[in-house]
Amino acid sequence: MPLTLHPLSSLRLSTHHIPTFRSLPNTSPHSHPLYIYHSAYPPSTPPSTLESHLRTNSLTPQWRYTMYTRTHYHSTTHEVLCVYRGTADLLFGGEENPERVEVRVQAGDMVVVPAGVAHRLVRDVGEKQGEGFMMVGAYPEGCEWDMCYGEEGEKKEEAVKSVQWLKRDPLYGEDGPVLWGEEKVREHQKKVGS
């Protein structure tokens, strides 16, 4: 079954630039922001539908899972997360980073986590109601993800900087926020009220 997408012209979009903090590269090495597409597809969308759609946009779905509670990042790839069940609070940038970003995401949201951006699960909001938070995790074709924790002496800025950016938008294909310049993103956010 094909994925039903919210019209791009009215997609609510959040973007966040998070500077390097201690040994966490975040967005500084490459200047690609963290992207959150709010309510981009119906919350009842099955994970198999998301996986099929992501493949059409040069991404390889690799898992269905929640998010680790320990802060981590990937130095070898960008990560696309499509929430298909539940609600959770996620933290990006590192717990002690004064410019960290904490957001609530829910089924129907997609997050593009650029290489180097630290992230972790803060709380699974729906866990007590039996609606555990779950996502499809996908990566650009040919990319293998590593696990980095921002430990002292971990020097990954150059590796993060060299990761090639996405060639297609994970949801919208040949057009979409990850392919736009910063000015177009700002114009869109102003128009839509993100």
TIRO-2110 file (N, C-alpha, C; in Angstrom, 1 decimal):
// TIRO-2110
0.8, -1.2, 0.0, N, 1, A
0.0, 0.0, 0.0, CA, 1, A
0.9, 1.2, 0.0, C, 1, A
0.6, 2.2, -0.9, N, 2, A
1.5, 3.4, -1.0, CA, 2, A
1.3, 4.3, 0.3, C, 2, A
2.4, 5.0, 0.6, N, 3, A
2.4, 5.9, 1.7, CA, 3, A
1.6, 7.2, 1.4, C, 3, A
0.7, 7.6, 2.3, N, 4, A
-0.1, 8.8, 2.2, CA, 4, A
0.7, 9.9, 2.9, C, 4, A
1.1, 10.9, 2.2, N, 5, A
1.9, 12.0, 2.7, CA, 5, A
1.1, 13.3, 2.9, C, 5, A
1.4, 14.0, 4.0, N, 6, A
0.9, 15.3, 4.2, CA, 6, A
1.4, 16.2, 3.0, C, 6, A
0.6, 17.1, 2.4, N, 7, A
1.1, 17.9, 1.3, CA, 7, A
2.3, 18.7, 1.8, C, 7, A
3.3, 18.7, 0.9, N, 8, A
4.6, 19.4, 1.2, CA, 8, A
4.4, 20.8, 1.5, C, 8, A
3.4, 21.5, 0.8, N, 9, A
3.2, 22.9, 0.9, CA, 9, A
2.8, 23.3, 2.3, C, 9, A
2.2, 22.4, 3.0, N, 10, A
1.7, 22.8, 4.4, CA, 10, A
2.3, 21.9, 5.5, C, 10, A
3.4, 21.2, 5.2, N, 11, A
4.1, 20.4, 6.2, CA, 11, A
4.7, 21.3, 7.3, C, 11, A
4.4, 20.9, 8.5, N, 12, A
5.0, 21.6, 9.6, CA, 12, A
6.4, 21.0, 9.9, C, 12, A
7.4, 21.9, 9.9, N, 13, A
8.8, 21.5, 9.9, CA, 13, A
9.6, 22.3, 11.0, C, 13, A
10.3, 21.5, 11.7, N, 14, A
11.3, 22.1, 12.7, CA, 14, A
12.7, 21.8, 12.3, C, 14, A
13.6, 22.8, 12.4, N, 15, A
15.0, 22.6, 12.1, CA, 15, A
15.8, 23.1, 13.3, C, 15, A
16.9, 22.5, 13.6, N, 16, A
17.7, 22.9, 14.7, CA, 16, A
19.2, 22.8, 14.4, C, 16, A
19.9, 23.9, 14.5, N, 17, A
21.4, 23.8, 14.5, CA, 17, A
21.9, 23.7, 15.9, C, 17, A
22.7, 22.7, 16.1, N, 18, A
23.2, 22.4, 17.5, CA, 18, A
24.7, 22.4, 17.4, C, 18, A
25.4, 23.4, 18.1, N, 19, A
26.8, 23.4, 18.0, CA, 19, A
27.5, 22.3, 18.7, C, 19, A
28.8, 22.1, 18.3, N, 20, A
29.7, 21.1, 18.9, CA, 20, A
29.7, 21.4, 20.4, C, 20, A
29.6, 20.3, 21.2, N, 21, A
29.7, 20.4, 22.6, CA, 21, A
30.7, 19.3, 23.1, C, 21, A
31.8, 19.8, 23.7, N, 22, A
32.8, 18.8, 24.2, CA, 22, A
33.2, 17.9, 23.0, C, 22, A
33.0, 16.6, 23.2, N, 23, A
33.4, 15.6, 22.1, CA, 23, A
32.2, 15.2, 21.3, C, 23, A
31.1, 16.0, 21.3, N, 24, A
29.9, 15.7, 20.5, CA, 24, A
29.9, 16.6, 19.3, C, 24, A
30.1, 16.2, 18.1, N, 25, A
30.3, 17.1, 16.9, CA, 25, A
29.0, 17.9, 16.7, C, 25, A
27.8, 17.2, 16.8, N, 26, A
26.5, 17.8, 16.5, CA, 26, A
26.5, 18.4, 15.0, C, 26, A
25.9, 19.6, 14.8, N, 27, A
25.8, 20.0, 13.4, CA, 27, A
26.9, 20.9, 12.9, C, 27, A
27.8, 21.3, 13.8, N, 28, A
28.9, 22.2, 13.4, CA, 28, A
29.8, 21.7, 12.3, C, 28, A
30.2, 20.5, 12.2, N, 29, A
31.2, 20.1, 11.1, CA, 29, A
30.6, 20.3, 9.7, C, 29, A
29.3, 20.1, 9.5, N, 30, A
28.7, 20.1, 8.2, CA, 30, A
27.6, 21.2, 8.0, C, 30, A
27.1, 21.7, 9.0, N, 31, A
26.0, 22.7, 9.1, CA, 31, A
24.7, 22.3, 8.6, C, 31, A
24.4, 21.0, 8.4, N, 32, A
23.1, 20.5, 8.1, CA, 32, A
22.3, 20.4, 9.5, C, 32, A
21.1, 21.0, 9.5, N, 33, A
20.4, 21.0, 10.8, CA, 33, A
19.7, 19.6, 11.0, C, 33, A
19.3, 19.4, 12.3, N, 34, A
18.4, 18.4, 12.6, CA, 34, A
17.0, 18.8, 12.0, C, 34, A
16.3, 17.8, 11.4, N, 35, A
15.0, 18.1, 10.8, CA, 35, A
14.0, 17.3, 11.5, C, 35, A
12.8, 17.9, 11.8, N, 36, A
11.7, 17.1, 12.3, CA, 36, A
10.5, 17.5, 11.4, C, 36, A
9.9, 16.5, 10.7, N, 37, A
8.7, 16.6, 9.9, CA, 37, A
7.6, 16.2, 10.8, C, 37, A
6.7, 17.2, 11.2, N, 38, A
5.6, 16.9, 12.1, CA, 38, A
4.4, 16.4, 11.3, C, 38, A
3.8, 15.3, 11.8, N, 39, A
2.6, 14.7, 11.2, CA, 39, A
2.7, 14.6, 9.7, C, 39, A
3.8, 14.1, 9.2, N, 40, A
4.1, 14.0, 7.8, CA, 40, A
3.2, 12.8, 7.1, C, 40, A
2.8, 11.9, 7.9, N, 41, A
2.0, 10.8, 7.3, CA, 41, A
1.0, 10.3, 8.5, C, 41, A
0.0, 9.6, 8.1, N, 42, A
-1.0, 9.2, 9.2, CA, 42, A
-0.3, 8.4, 10.3, C, 42, A
-0.7, 8.6, 11.5, N, 43, A
-0.1, 7.9, 12.6, CA, 43, A
-0.4, 6.4, 12.6, C, 43, A
-1.4, 6.0, 11.8, N, 44, A
-1.7, 4.5, 11.7, CA, 44, A
-0.9, 3.8, 10.6, C, 44, A
0.0, 4.5, 10.0, N, 45, A
0.8, 3.9, 8.9, CA, 45, A
1.6, 2.7, 9.4, C, 45, A
1.5, 1.6, 8.7, N, 46, A
2.3, 0.4, 9.1, CA, 46, A
3.8, 0.6, 8.8, C, 46, A
4.6, 0.0, 9.6, N, 47, A
6.1, 0.2, 9.4, CA, 47, A
6.5, -0.4, 8.0, C, 47, A
5.8, -1.4, 7.5, N, 48, A
6.2, -2.0, 6.2, CA, 48, A
5.9, -1.0, 5.1, C, 48, A
4.9, -0.2, 5.2, N, 49, A
4.6, 0.9, 4.2, CA, 49, A
5.7, 1.9, 4.3, C, 49, A
6.2, 2.3, 5.5, N, 50, A
7.3, 3.3, 5.6, CA, 50, A
8.5, 2.7, 5.0, C, 50, A
8.8, 1.5, 5.3, N, 51, A
10.1, 0.8, 4.7, CA, 51, A
10.1, 0.8, 3.2, C, 51, A
8.9, 0.4, 2.6, N, 52, A
8.8, 0.4, 1.2, CA, 52, A
9.1, 1.8, 0.6, C, 52, A
8.5, 2.8, 1.2, N, 53, A
8.6, 4.2, 0.7, CA, 53, A
10.0, 4.7, 0.8, C, 53, A
10.6, 4.4, 1.9, N, 54, A
12.0, 4.9, 2.1, CA, 54, A
13.0, 4.3, 1.1, C, 54, A
12.7, 3.1, 0.7, N, 55, A
13.6, 2.4, -0.3, CA, 55, A
13.5, 3.1, -1.7, C, 55, A
12.3, 3.7, -2.0, N, 56, A
12.2, 4.4, -3.3, CA, 56, A
13.0, 5.7, -3.3, C, 56, A
13.4, 6.2, -2.1, N, 57, A
14.2, 7.4, -2.0, CA, 57, A
15.7, 7.1, -1.5, C, 57, A
16.2, 6.0, -2.0, N, 58, A
17.6, 5.7, -1.8, CA, 58, A
18.0, 5.5, -0.4, C, 58, A
17.1, 5.0, 0.5, N, 59, A
17.4, 4.7, 1.8, CA, 59, A
17.2, 3.2, 2.1, C, 59, A
18.0, 2.7, 3.0, N, 60, A
17.9, 1.3, 3.4, CA, 60, A
17.3, 1.2, 4.8, C, 60, A
16.1, 0.8, 5.0, N, 61, A
15.6, 0.5, 6.4, CA, 61, A
16.3, -0.6, 7.0, C, 61, A
16.8, -0.5, 8.3, N, 62, A
17.6, -1.5, 8.9, CA, 62, A
17.0, -2.0, 10.2, C, 62, A
16.1, -1.3, 10.8, N, 63, A
15.5, -1.8, 12.1, CA, 63, A
14.2, -1.2, 12.4, C, 63, A
13.5, -1.9, 13.3, N, 64, A
12.3, -1.3, 14.0, CA, 64, A
12.6, -1.4, 15.5, C, 64, A
12.6, -0.3, 16.1, N, 65, A
13.0, -0.3, 17.5, CA, 65, A
12.7, 1.1, 18.1, C, 65, A
12.9, 1.2, 19.4, N, 66, A
12.8, 2.5, 20.1, CA, 66, A
14.1, 3.3, 19.9, C, 66, A
14.5, 4.1, 20.8, N, 67, A
15.8, 4.8, 20.8, CA, 67, A
16.6, 4.5, 22.0, C, 67, A
17.9, 4.3, 21.9, N, 68, A
18.7, 4.1, 23.1, CA, 68, A
18.6, 5.3, 24.1, C, 68, A
18.7, 4.9, 25.4, N, 69, A
18.6, 6.0, 26.4, CA, 69, A
19.9, 6.6, 26.7, C, 69, A
21.0, 6.0, 26.2, N, 70, A
22.3, 6.6, 26.3, CA, 70, A
22.6, 7.5, 25.1, C, 70, A
23.2, 8.7, 25.4, N, 71, A
23.5, 9.6, 24.3, CA, 71, A
24.6, 9.0, 23.4, C, 71, A
24.3, 9.1, 22.1, N, 72, A
25.2, 8.5, 21.1, CA, 72, A
25.0, 9.3, 19.8, C, 72, A
26.0, 9.0, 18.9, N, 73, A
25.8, 9.6, 17.6, CA, 73, A
26.5, 8.7, 16.6, C, 73, A
26.3, 9.0, 15.3, N, 74, A
26.9, 8.2, 14.2, CA, 74, A
27.9, 9.1, 13.4, C, 74, A
29.1, 8.6, 13.2, N, 75, A
30.1, 9.4, 12.5, CA, 75, A
30.2, 9.0, 11.0, C, 75, A
29.5, 8.0, 10.6, N, 76, A
29.6, 7.4, 9.3, CA, 76, A
28.4, 7.6, 8.4, C, 76, A
27.3, 8.0, 8.9, N, 77, A
26.1, 8.1, 8.2, CA, 77, A
25.1, 9.1, 8.8, C, 77, A
24.2, 9.6, 8.0, N, 78, A
23.0, 10.3, 8.5, CA, 78, A
21.9, 9.2, 8.8, C, 78, A
21.0, 9.5, 9.7, N, 79, A
20.0, 8.6, 10.1, CA, 79, A
18.6, 9.2, 9.9, C, 79, A
17.7, 8.4, 9.4, N, 80, A
16.3, 8.8, 9.2, CA, 80, A
15.4, 7.9, 10.1, C, 80, A
14.6, 8.6, 10.9, N, 81, A
13.8, 7.9, 11.9, CA, 81, A
12.3, 8.2, 11.6, C, 81, A
11.5, 7.2, 11.3, N, 82, A
10.1, 7.4, 11.1, CA, 82, A
9.3, 6.7, 12.2, C, 82, A
8.6, 7.6, 13.0, N, 83, A
7.9, 7.1, 14.2, CA, 83, A
6.6, 6.5, 13.7, C, 83, A
6.3, 5.2, 14.1, N, 84, A
5.1, 4.6, 13.7, CA, 84, A
4.2, 4.1, 14.8, C, 84, A
4.7, 4.3, 16.1, N, 85, A
3.9, 4.0, 17.2, CA, 85, A
4.3, 4.8, 18.4, C, 85, A
3.4, 5.3, 19.2, N, 86, A
3.7, 5.9, 20.4, CA, 86, A
4.1, 7.4, 20.4, C, 86, A
4.5, 7.8, 21.5, N, 87, A
5.0, 9.2, 21.7, CA, 87, A
6.2, 9.2, 22.7, C, 87, A
7.2, 10.0, 22.4, N, 88, A
8.4, 10.0, 23.2, CA, 88, A
9.0, 11.4, 23.3, C, 88, A
9.7, 11.7, 24.3, N, 89, A
10.6, 12.9, 24.4, CA, 89, A
12.0, 12.4, 24.1, C, 89, A
12.6, 13.1, 23.1, N, 90, A
14.0, 12.9, 22.7, CA, 90, A
14.8, 14.1, 22.9, C, 90, A
16.1, 13.8, 23.2, N, 91, A
17.1, 14.9, 23.5, CA, 91, A
18.2, 14.8, 22.5, C, 91, A
18.5, 15.9, 21.9, N, 92, A
19.5, 16.0, 20.8, CA, 92, A
20.6, 17.0, 21.3, C, 92, A
21.9, 16.7, 21.1, N, 93, A
23.0, 17.6, 21.4, CA, 93, A
23.8, 17.3, 22.6, C, 93, A
23.3, 16.5, 23.5, N, 94, A
24.0, 16.1, 24.7, CA, 94, A
23.3, 16.7, 25.9, C, 94, A
23.2, 16.0, 27.0, N, 95, A
22.5, 16.4, 28.2, CA, 95, A
23.0, 17.7, 28.8, C, 95, A
24.3, 17.9, 28.8, N, 96, A
24.8, 19.1, 29.5, CA, 96, A
25.0, 20.3, 28.6, C, 96, A
24.7, 20.1, 27.3, N, 97, A
24.9, 21.1, 26.3, CA, 97, A
23.8, 22.2, 26.5, C, 97, A
24.2, 23.5, 26.8, N, 98, A
23.2, 24.5, 27.0, CA, 98, A
22.4, 24.8, 25.8, C, 98, A
22.8, 24.3, 24.6, N, 99, A
22.0, 24.5, 23.4, CA, 99, A
21.4, 23.2, 22.9, C, 99, A
21.2, 22.3, 23.8, N, 100, A
20.6, 21.0, 23.5, CA, 100, A
19.1, 21.3, 23.1, C, 100, A
18.5, 20.3, 22.4, N, 101, A
17.1, 20.4, 21.9, CA, 101, A
16.4, 19.2, 22.5, C, 101, A
15.3, 19.4, 23.2, N, 102, A
14.4, 18.4, 23.7, CA, 102, A
13.1, 18.5, 23.0, C, 102, A
12.6, 17.5, 22.3, N, 103, A
11.4, 17.5, 21.6, CA, 103, A
10.5, 16.3, 21.9, C, 103, A
9.2, 16.5, 21.7, N, 104, A
8.3, 15.4, 21.8, CA, 104, A
7.9, 15.0, 20.4, C, 104, A
8.1, 13.7, 20.0, N, 105, A
7.7, 13.2, 18.7, CA, 105, A
6.6, 12.1, 18.9, C, 105, A
5.9, 11.9, 17.8, N, 106, A
4.8, 10.9, 17.9, CA, 106, A
4.6, 10.2, 16.6, C, 106, A
3.8, 9.2, 16.6, N, 107, A
3.5, 8.5, 15.4, CA, 107, A
3.1, 9.4, 14.3, C, 107, A
3.7, 9.3, 13.1, N, 108, A
3.4, 10.3, 12.0, CA, 108, A
4.5, 11.3, 11.8, C, 108, A
5.5, 11.3, 12.7, N, 109, A
6.6, 12.3, 12.6, CA, 109, A
7.8, 11.5, 12.0, C, 109, A
8.7, 12.3, 11.3, N, 110, A
9.9, 11.8, 10.8, CA, 110, A
11.0, 12.7, 11.3, C, 110, A
12.2, 12.1, 11.7, N, 111, A
13.3, 12.9, 12.1, CA, 111, A
14.5, 12.5, 11.2, C, 111, A
15.2, 13.6, 10.7, N, 112, A
16.5, 13.3, 10.0, CA, 112, A
17.6, 13.8, 11.0, C, 112, A
18.4, 12.8, 11.4, N, 113, A
19.5, 13.1, 12.3, CA, 113, A
20.8, 13.1, 11.5, C, 113, A
21.4, 14.3, 11.3, N, 114, A
22.6, 14.3, 10.5, CA, 114, A
23.7, 13.6, 11.3, C, 114, A
24.7, 13.1, 10.5, N, 115, A
25.9, 12.5, 11.2, CA, 115, A
26.4, 13.4, 12.2, C, 115, A
26.8, 12.9, 13.4, N, 116, A
27.5, 13.7, 14.4, CA, 116, A
26.5, 14.2, 15.4, C, 116, A
25.2, 14.2, 15.2, N, 117, A
24.3, 14.8, 16.1, CA, 117, A
23.9, 13.8, 17.2, C, 117, A
24.3, 14.2, 18.4, N, 118, A
24.0, 13.3, 19.6, CA, 118, A
22.5, 13.2, 19.8, C, 118, A
22.1, 12.0, 20.2, N, 119, A
20.6, 11.8, 20.5, CA, 119, A
20.4, 10.7, 21.5, C, 119, A
19.3, 10.8, 22.2, N, 120, A
18.9, 9.7, 23.1, CA, 120, A
17.4, 9.9, 23.5, C, 120, A
16.8, 8.8, 23.9, N, 121, A
15.5, 8.8, 24.4, CA, 121, A
15.5, 9.3, 25.9, C, 121, A
14.6, 10.3, 26.1, N, 122, A
14.5, 10.8, 27.5, CA, 122, A
13.4, 10.0, 28.2, C, 122, A
12.2, 9.9, 27.5, N, 123, A
11.1, 9.1, 28.1, CA, 123, A
10.1, 8.7, 27.1, C, 123, A
9.6, 7.4, 27.3, N, 124, A
8.6, 6.9, 26.4, CA, 124, A
7.3, 7.2, 27.0, C, 124, A
6.6, 8.2, 26.5, N, 125, A
5.4, 8.8, 27.1, CA, 125, A
4.2, 7.8, 27.1, C, 125, A
4.1, 7.0, 26.1, N, 126, A
3.0, 6.1, 26.0, CA, 126, A
3.2, 4.7, 26.5, C, 126, A
4.4, 4.4, 27.1, N, 127, A
4.8, 3.1, 27.6, CA, 127, A
3.7, 2.5, 28.5, C, 127, A
3.2, 3.3, 29.5, N, 128, A
2.3, 2.8, 30.5, CA, 128, A
1.0, 2.4, 29.9, C, 128, A
0.6, 3.0, 28.7, N, 129, A
-0.7, 2.7, 28.1, CA, 129, A
-0.5, 1.5, 27.1, C, 129, A
0.7, 0.8, 27.1, N, 130, A
0.9, -0.3, 26.3, CA, 130, A
1.2, 0.1, 24.8, C, 130, A
1.5, 1.4, 24.6, N, 131, A
1.8, 1.9, 23.3, CA, 131, A
3.3, 2.3, 23.2, C, 131, A
4.2, 1.3, 23.4, N, 132, A
5.6, 1.6, 23.4, CA, 132, A
6.0, 2.4, 22.1, C, 132, A
7.0, 3.3, 22.3, N, 133, A
7.5, 4.1, 21.2, CA, 133, A
8.3, 3.3, 20.3, C, 133, A
8.0, 3.3, 19.0, N, 134, A
8.7, 2.5, 18.0, CA, 134, A
8.9, 3.3, 16.7, C, 134, A
10.1, 3.1, 16.1, N, 135, A
10.4, 3.8, 14.8, CA, 135, A
11.0, 2.8, 13.8, C, 135, A
11.0, 3.2, 12.6, N, 136, A
11.8, 2.6, 11.5, CA, 136, A
13.0, 3.4, 11.4, C, 136, A
14.2, 2.7, 11.5, N, 137, A
15.5, 3.4, 11.3, CA, 137, A
16.0, 3.1, 9.9, C, 137, A
16.4, 4.1, 9.1, N, 138, A
16.9, 3.9, 7.8, CA, 138, A
18.2, 4.8, 7.5, C, 138, A
19.0, 4.3, 6.6, N, 139, A
20.3, 5.0, 6.3, CA, 139, A
20.4, 5.1, 4.8, C, 139, A
21.2, 6.1, 4.3, N, 140, A
21.5, 6.1, 2.8, CA, 140, A
22.1, 4.8, 2.4, C, 140, A
21.7, 4.4, 1.1, N, 141, A
22.2, 3.2, 0.6, CA, 141, A
23.7, 3.1, 0.7, C, 141, A
24.2, 1.9, 1.1, N, 142, A
25.7, 1.7, 1.1, CA, 142, A
26.3, 2.2, 2.4, C, 142, A
25.6, 2.9, 3.3, N, 143, A
26.2, 3.4, 4.5, CA, 143, A
26.0, 2.4, 5.7, C, 143, A
27.0, 2.3, 6.5, N, 144, A
27.0, 1.5, 7.7, CA, 144, A
27.1, 2.4, 8.9, C, 144, A
26.3, 2.2, 9.9, N, 145, A
26.4, 3.1, 11.0, CA, 145, A
27.3, 2.5, 12.1, C, 145, A
27.9, 3.5, 12.8, N, 146, A
28.8, 3.1, 13.9, CA, 146, A
28.1, 3.7, 15.2, C, 146, A
28.7, 3.4, 16.3, N, 147, A
28.2, 4.0, 17.6, CA, 147, A
29.3, 4.8, 18.3, C, 147, A
29.1, 6.1, 18.5, N, 148, A
30.0, 6.9, 19.2, CA, 148, A
29.3, 7.5, 20.3, C, 148, A
30.1, 7.8, 21.4, N, 149, A
29.4, 8.3, 22.7, CA, 149, A
29.9, 9.6, 23.2, C, 149, A
30.8, 10.2, 22.4, N, 150, A
31.3, 11.5, 22.9, CA, 150, A
32.3, 11.4, 24.0, C, 150, A
33.0, 10.3, 24.1, N, 151, A
33.9, 10.1, 25.1, CA, 151, A
35.2, 10.9, 24.9, C, 151, A
35.9, 11.2, 26.0, N, 152, A
37.1, 12.1, 25.9, CA, 152, A
38.1, 11.4, 24.9, C, 152, A
38.6, 12.2, 24.0, N, 153, A
39.6, 11.7, 23.0, CA, 153, A
39.0, 11.2, 21.8, C, 153, A
37.6, 11.1, 21.7, N, 154, A
36.9, 10.6, 20.5, CA, 154, A
37.0, 11.8, 19.5, C, 154, A
37.8, 11.6, 18.5, N, 155, A
37.9, 12.7, 17.4, CA, 155, A
37.2, 12.2, 16.2, C, 155, A
36.0, 12.7, 15.9, N, 156, A
35.2, 12.2, 14.8, CA, 156, A
34.8, 13.4, 13.9, C, 156, A
35.2, 14.6, 14.2, N, 157, A
34.7, 15.7, 13.4, CA, 157, A
35.0, 15.6, 11.9, C, 157, A
36.2, 15.2, 11.5, N, 158, A
36.5, 15.1, 10.1, CA, 158, A
35.7, 14.0, 9.4, C, 158, A
35.5, 12.8, 10.1, N, 159, A
34.7, 11.8, 9.6, CA, 159, A
33.2, 12.3, 9.4, C, 159, A
32.7, 13.0, 10.4, N, 160, A
31.3, 13.5, 10.3, CA, 160, A
31.2, 14.5, 9.1, C, 160, A
32.2, 15.3, 8.9, N, 161, A
32.2, 16.3, 7.9, CA, 161, A
32.2, 15.7, 6.5, C, 161, A
32.8, 14.5, 6.4, N, 162, A
33.0, 13.9, 5.1, CA, 162, A
31.8, 13.1, 4.6, C, 162, A
30.8, 12.9, 5.5, N, 163, A
29.6, 12.1, 5.1, CA, 163, A
28.8, 12.9, 4.1, C, 163, A
28.6, 12.2, 2.9, N, 164, A
27.8, 12.9, 1.8, CA, 164, A
26.4, 13.1, 2.2, C, 164, A
25.8, 14.3, 1.9, N, 165, A
24.5, 14.6, 2.2, CA, 165, A
23.5, 13.8, 1.4, C, 165, A
22.2, 13.7, 1.8, N, 166, A
21.2, 13.0, 1.2, CA, 166, A
20.9, 13.5, -0.2, C, 166, A
20.7, 12.6, -1.2, N, 167, A
20.5, 13.0, -2.6, CA, 167, A
19.0, 13.2, -2.9, C, 167, A
18.1, 12.6, -2.0, N, 168, A
16.7, 12.7, -2.2, CA, 168, A
16.1, 12.9, -0.8, C, 168, A
15.0, 13.6, -0.8, N, 169, A
14.3, 13.8, 0.5, CA, 169, A
13.7, 12.4, 0.9, C, 169, A
13.9, 12.0, 2.2, N, 170, A
13.4, 10.7, 2.6, CA, 170, A
11.9, 10.4, 2.3, C, 170, A
11.1, 11.4, 2.4, N, 171, A
9.7, 11.2, 2.2, CA, 171, A
9.2, 11.8, 0.8, C, 171, A
9.7, 13.0, 0.4, N, 172, A
9.1, 13.6, -0.7, CA, 172, A
10.0, 13.5, -2.0, C, 172, A
11.1, 12.8, -1.9, N, 173, A
11.8, 12.4, -3.1, CA, 173, A
12.6, 13.5, -3.7, C, 173, A
12.3, 14.0, -4.9, N, 174, A
13.1, 14.9, -5.6, CA, 174, A
12.9, 16.4, -5.1, C, 174, A
12.0, 16.6, -4.3, N, 175, A
11.8, 17.9, -3.7, CA, 175, A
11.5, 17.7, -2.2, C, 175, A
11.9, 18.6, -1.3, N, 176, A
11.7, 18.4, 0.1, CA, 176, A
12.7, 19.1, 0.9, C, 176, A
12.4, 19.4, 2.2, N, 177, A
13.2, 20.2, 3.0, CA, 177, A
14.7, 19.9, 3.1, C, 177, A
15.1, 18.6, 3.1, N, 178, A
16.5, 18.3, 3.2, CA, 178, A
17.3, 18.7, 2.0, C, 178, A
16.6, 19.0, 0.9, N, 179, A
17.2, 19.4, -0.4, CA, 179, A
17.2, 20.9, -0.5, C, 179, A
16.4, 21.6, 0.3, N, 180, A
16.3, 23.0, 0.2, CA, 180, A
17.5, 23.7, 0.9, C, 180, A
17.7, 25.0, 0.5, N, 181, A
18.7, 25.8, 1.2, CA, 181, A
18.0, 26.4, 2.4, C, 181, A
18.8, 27.0, 3.3, N, 182, A
18.3, 27.5, 4.5, CA, 182, A
17.3, 28.6, 4.3, C, 182, A
17.5, 29.4, 3.3, N, 183, A
16.5, 30.5, 3.0, CA, 183, A
15.1, 29.9, 2.7, C, 183, A
15.1, 28.9, 1.8, N, 184, A
13.8, 28.3, 1.4, CA, 184, A
13.1, 27.6, 2.6, C, 184, A
13.9, 27.0, 3.5, N, 185, A
13.4, 26.4, 4.7, CA, 185, A
12.8, 27.4, 5.6, C, 185, A
13.4, 28.6, 5.8, N, 186, A
12.9, 29.6, 6.6, CA, 186, A
11.6, 30.2, 6.1, C, 186, A
11.6, 30.4, 4.7, N, 187, A
10.4, 30.9, 4.1, CA, 187, A
9.2, 29.9, 4.3, C, 187, A
9.5, 28.6, 4.1, N, 188, A
8.4, 27.6, 4.3, CA, 188, A
7.9, 27.7, 5.8, C, 188, A
8.9, 27.7, 6.7, N, 189, A
8.5, 27.7, 8.1, CA, 189, A
7.6, 28.9, 8.5, C, 189, A
8.0, 30.1, 7.9, N, 190, A
7.2, 31.3, 8.2, CA, 190, A
5.8, 31.2, 7.6, C, 190, A
5.7, 30.6, 6.4, N, 191, A
4.4, 30.5, 5.7, CA, 191, A
3.5, 29.5, 6.5, C, 191, A
4.1, 28.4, 6.9, N, 192, A
3.3, 27.3, 7.5, CA, 192, A
3.1, 27.6, 9.0, C, 192, A
4.0, 28.3, 9.6, N, 193, A
3.9, 28.6, 11.1, CA, 193, A
4.6, 27.6, 11.9, C, 193, A
5.7, 27.1, 11.4, N, 194, A
6.5, 26.1, 12.2, CA, 194, A
7.3, 26.7, 13.3, C, 194, A
END
